[in-house]
Amino acid sequence: MNEHTFAEDLARHFHFSLGRDKVQESHIYLYNALAITIRDRLVAQWRKTRESRGSQRRVAYISLEFLMGRALNNAVLNLDLNETVRDALQGYCCALEDVEQSEHDAGLGNGGLGRLAACFLDSCASLALSVIGYGIRYEYGMFNQQIKNGNQIEHPDNWLRHGNPWEIAAPEKTVRVKFFGRVDVINKRNGEQYRQWNNTQDVLAVPYDMPIPGYQNGIVNTLRLWKSEATDEFNLEEFNAGSYTESVARKNLAEQITMVLYPNDSSENGKELRLRQQYFLSSASLQDTINGYLETHGNSFDKFVELNAFQLNDTHPSIAVAELMRLLMDDYHMSWDAAWNITTQTMAYTNHTLLPEALERWPVRLFEKLLPRILEIIYEINARFLRQVAVAWPGDCQKQQDLSIIEEGHGPQIRMAHLAIVGSFSVNGVAALHTELLKAGLFNNFYQLWPEKFNNKTNGVTPRRWLSHCNTSLSEIITSKIGKSWVADFADIAQIKKFAEDKAFQQQWQTSKKANKQVLADLVERTTGVKFDINMMFDVQVKRIHEYKRQLLNILHVISLYDRIRKGDTANITPRCVLIGGKAAPGYVMAKQIIKLINNVADTINLDPKAAPFLKVAFIPNYNVSAMEVICPATDLSEQISTAGKEASGTGNMKFMMNGALTIGTLDGANIEIRDAVGAKNFFLFGAQAHEISTIRENYQPNDIIANSKTLTAVMHLLESGHFNLFEPGIFDSIIKTIRDPQDMWLTAHDFDSYLKAQREVDNIYQDQTLWTKISILNTAASGVFSSDNTISQYRDEIWKI
């Protein structure tokens, strides 16, 4: 790790491994040389970590998403190489910040789910836990988003175009994954029968390993990403006979599996490809785990439960329940009861959604075609499970229908969340409210049957990336007061509470915030052309664009501010810069229309000289992890405004809180616990609560609400008059209709006036900078419980028992 050796290795890799003579303007080769140099140091610790694990119990964390972001800055921090790297780069007249810009975000996830998985891996390594992450090595990650004429345009995210210097292929660990084919019944001589999955079209799963370093503890864990490859390059006989297309078709079909993150499943082909991804990940990961176990324990599965656990990150990998049964019975000739005993003692399921439509359901006919043996096993699991239901509720046919893994009807479907619950020993939600709503609503019948399975593990984020790395100026201020222990043990952050009213400390806090706001203002101007004034409040909402997250409610408030400014009602307005960002799923029409509305409103406001002193609005394109690292340190007001009972947890709310942002939000997801931690008077609360929603919907009349709200009436008038779409008539009609619709699931009109009132309280408190800064410090001080280290410690003690 010493500076001299590091600089020598960097030069060797730059000049010889990569064959470069001088630094190019893009720094891509210098970045690659630096990454390989650091990886060399990680590999030594990686090997020692594997050797030290011995016969410890190992957890396989299986997730279809890992939103890792950039690896360079994380490795530099966790290996304590900051000064060493900077000194080495001086020889190339480069700063670390310049070089790290050459790294593409590993965007192997859509949003919070994948980013949570990345935070969890960081915490597992930092806590020295034997946990391996399993995911897919998508060639194209989350799409790159461009805004053109206010509309989202998607471009491929070829994050591997310059290679990935952090990964190490492990082709000797390649496994086969089966698809299609038929199931044959084989009769043994003793009269017994067994099933054999024959005539399959196999795909190779080739592992690529990424090192996950713990924070300055010498531990390096593994993220194993699977790439799909054909079993043969192509059929040479077909190729020589001139059938060029057919000869490579199977190769292309195999490689499609890991080509793109989450294909659009609105078509039949998209559905099939997504199911293939889920089975491919689950099968490869389970086979790898079993192979690793058998290498050290021979053919005996006696200690498998003792030494292995699987955490299913959301419903996507729930097919692992049936696949583990298949592997144990078909490949290792285990009886049903013995295989089920192992499966139900090793599988644990995390649910991340309260939206029924977001739970995986697959047509039975798709399974019949693609995974016939897995379908047989699911039917058998269901039959045996329904016997248990019949014992618990004799003669209750409705309970049988509600709990069945197979949803009967014109097109029978497999409820994958039901499969995960039936096959797991633990089912957890990700925030206190979320878990209670799962038990009381979505999975109430299962909770009545197995209350002991259900538990809560409130999400968390890693303070290493989301404070120590991304907000160095604030981190240095905190460290100067309480020492550096808080980076490894984030509970220590509470010590800064005693400085909340210290004038000198407040001044330092404000200076740091202003510097961070300038960095963000530069990014906003560079990407959108909009100039933000750092003396104005920075009001931010960045997350996936979805109706339940209510970016629409945010932009309606922006329109109300604009209306006030145009009417000269500016006496108590606090000047603010509103930043919104996020990607809409390619097939989500309403989300895309909301993006268009935000951009049109922004254009109108930013071109109006009357608005300039009071209001600026921007939509930041291509929101990703690296952008968030700039955004959250600069944010004054964090918008967490989902309809109550819809957001499972949220993790952006935690990142903002760690960096001293104040939250305006509903009592939804982890907002409840954030408010409890920081105190009700330090949180801007509004909106209906989850337990009130069903009653409100029974007689919801948004048109009456609009008529009785002077402000909302004015906002709707501007929308309906076409003020924001003068040359695009009718393009926002569907949004207007949604707001006025008595069936509006998101209760936008209902919560508007309450939101407006909370925003005026925000204005009042922001005008008292001493008070605002005090509350900002208190938010950071109270954020200790939202460290992913804390969450993973609970998984460790209460679920994994490692």
FENDAQUI-V951138 format. One record per residue. SS is DSSP state (~ for helix, > for strand, _ for the rest). OMEGA is omega in whole degrees, 0 to 359 (* if undefined). Layout:
ss: [SS/SS]
omega: [OMEGA/OMEGA]
//
This chain:
ss: [_/_/~/~/~/~/~/~/~/~/~/~/~/~/~/~/~/_/_/_/_/_/_/_/_/_/_/~/~/~/~/~/~/~/~/~/~/~/~/~/~/~/~/~/~/~/~/~/~/~/~/~/~/_/_/_/_/>/>/>/>/>/_/_/_/>/>/>/>/_/_/~/~/~/~/~/~/~/_/_/_/~/~/~/~/~/~/~/~/~/_/_/_/_/_/~/~/~/~/~/_/_/_/_/_/>/>/>/_/_/_/~/~/~/~/~/~/~/~/~/~/~/~/~/~/~/_/_/_/_/>/>/>/>/>/>/_/_/_/>/_/_/_/>/>/>/>/>/_/_/>/>/>/>/>/_/_/_/_/_/_/_/_/_/_/_/>/>/>/>/>/>/>/>/>/>/>/_/_/_/_/>/>/>/>/>/>/_/_/_/_/_/>/>/>/>/>/>/_/_/_/_/>/>/>/>/>/>/>/>/>/>/>/_/_/_/_/_/_/>/>/>/>/>/>/>/>/>/>/>/_/_/_/_/_/~/~/~/~/~/_/_/_/~/~/~/~/~/~/~/~/~/~/~/~/~/_/_/_/>/_/_/_/_/_/_/_/~/~/~/~/~/~/~/~/~/~/~/~/~/~/~/~/~/~/~/~/~/~/~/~/~/~/~/~/~/~/_/_/_/_/_/_/~/~/~/~/>/>/>/>/>/>/_/_/~/~/~/~/~/~/~/~/~/~/~/~/~/~/~/~/_/_/_/_/~/~/~/~/~/~/~/~/~/~/~/>/>/>/>/_/_/_/_/_/~/~/~/_/_/>/>/>/~/~/~/~/~/~/~/_/~/~/~/~/~/~/~/~/~/~/~/~/~/~/~/~/~/~/~/~/~/_/_/_/_/~/~/~/~/~/~/~/_/_/>/>/_/_/_/_/_/>/>/>/~/~/~/~/~/~/~/~/_/_/>/>/>/>/_/_/~/~/~/~/~/~/~/~/~/~/~/_/~/~/~/~/~/~/_/~/~/~/>/>/>/_/_/_/_/>/_/~/~/~/~/~/~/~/_/_/~/~/~/~/~/~/~/~/~/~/~/_/_/~/~/~/_/_/~/~/~/~/~/~/~/~/~/~/_/_/_/~/~/~/~/~/~/~/~/~/~/~/~/~/~/~/~/~/~/~/~/~/~/~/~/~/~/_/_/_/_/_/_/_/_/>/>/>/>/>/>/_/_/_/_/~/~/~/_/~/~/~/~/~/~/~/~/~/~/~/~/~/~/~/~/_/_/_/_/_/_/_/_/_/>/>/>/>/>/>/_/_/_/_/_/_/_/~/~/~/~/~/~/~/~/~/~/~/~/~/~/~/~/~/~/_/_/_/_/_/_/_/_/>/>/>/>/>/>/_/_/_/_/~/~/~/~/~/~/~/~/~/~/_/_/>/>/>/>/_/_/_/_/_/_/_/_/_/_/_/~/~/~/~/~/~/~/_/_/_/>/>/>/>/_/_/_/_/_/~/~/~/~/~/~/~/~/_/~/~/~/_/>/>/_/_/_/_/~/~/~/~/~/~/~/~/~/_/_/_/~/~/~/~/~/~/_/_/~/~/~/~/~/~/~/~/~/~/~/_/_/_/_/_/_/_/_/_/_/_/_/~/~/~/~/~/~/~/~/_/_/_/_/_/_/_/~/~/~/~/~/~/~/~/~/~/~/~/~/~/~/~/~/~/~/_/_/~/~/~/~/~/~/~/~/~/~/~/~/~/_/~/~/~/~/>/~/~/~/~/~/~/~/~/~/~/~/~/~/_/_]
omega: [186/189/184/180/180/181/178/181/178/179/181/181/182/186/187/179/183/175/182/178/182/182/176/182/184/180/186/181/177/176/181/178/179/180/180/179/178/180/177/182/176/184/179/179/179/180/180/179/180/182/184/186/177/184/176/173/182/177/173/181/188/184/177/180/168/182/191/187/181/182/187/184/179/180/179/179/187/176/180/184/188/182/179/180/180/179/180/182/178/179/179/180/182/173/179/181/179/183/185/177/180/180/176/173/173/187/184/179/183/185/189/181/181/179/176/179/179/177/180/179/177/181/179/178/181/176/176/181/180/182/175/175/176/178/181/178/180/177/176/182/177/187/171/184/173/175/181/185/178/183/174/173/182/175/180/178/181/187/181/187/176/182/178/186/182/188/174/179/177/187/179/179/181/176/179/176/186/172/176/179/181/178/178/175/182/179/175/180/182/177/179/178/171/185/180/180/187/175/183/171/187/176/176/173/183/184/171/187/175/178/178/184/171/183/171/180/178/180/173/176/187/164/181/181/184/173/179/177/178/179/174/180/172/180/187/180/178/182/181/179/178/180/187/183/182/185/181/185/182/177/180/181/179/185/176/188/183/182/189/174/173/176/177/185/178/177/179/178/179/178/181/182/180/177/177/177/184/180/179/179/185/183/181/183/178/178/181/179/180/180/179/179/184/178/183/184/178/184/182/177/184/184/185/181/181/190/184/171/179/175/180/183/185/191/185/182/184/176/178/179/181/181/177/176/180/182/183/182/187/184/184/168/180/176/179/185/180/180/180/178/178/183/186/175/182/183/174/189/173/176/184/183/172/181/182/182/180/177/184/172/182/177/178/182/178/176/180/182/192/188/187/181/178/179/177/182/179/178/180/176/182/181/180/178/183/173/177/179/180/178/182/181/183/175/183/182/180/177/178/181/184/185/185/175/178/175/183/180/181/176/184/181/177/179/188/177/177/178/181/181/182/186/185/174/180/175/182/168/189/171/186/180/181/181/179/179/174/183/184/187/190/182/186/180/178/179/177/182/185/182/183/180/192/178/181/172/182/182/175/178/183/179/178/180/193/169/185/181/191/183/186/182/179/179/180/178/179/181/180/182/189/182/189/186/185/182/179/180/191/175/181/180/180/182/181/179/183/179/187/180/177/187/181/179/176/180/177/180/181/179/177/181/182/179/178/178/178/178/179/179/178/179/180/180/182/186/183/184/181/180/176/176/186/176/177/175/175/185/194/169/178/181/176/177/181/182/183/178/168/166/178/178/179/184/174/176/177/179/179/176/179/179/177/181/180/180/178/180/186/188/185/179/172/180/182/172/182/179/177/178/179/181/174/176/186/181/186/189/183/179/179/178/178/175/179/179/180/182/178/177/179/181/181/183/185/178/183/182/178/183/190/182/188/191/170/182/177/171/183/183/173/177/180/184/182/176/180/179/175/187/190/177/186/188/173/185/181/182/180/201/180/173/184/180/183/179/181/182/192/172/174/179/180/179/178/180/179/184/171/175/173/186/164/186/174/174/184/177/181/174/182/182/175/180/178/184/186/181/186/183/180/181/182/186/174/166/178/177/187/183/180/191/184/179/180/184/182/181/184/181/184/180/176/179/180/181/182/179/181/182/182/175/180/179/180/178/179/179/187/178/180/183/183/178/186/183/178/187/172/188/180/181/182/177/179/180/180/180/184/185/177/179/180/184/193/174/183/181/183/186/188/184/177/177/180/180/179/179/177/173/175/179/184/183/180/179/173/187/177/179/180/181/177/181/177/178/180/177/178/181/183/187/184/183/183/170/177/174/179/179/182/175/178/174/182/188/191/180/188/182/178/*]
//
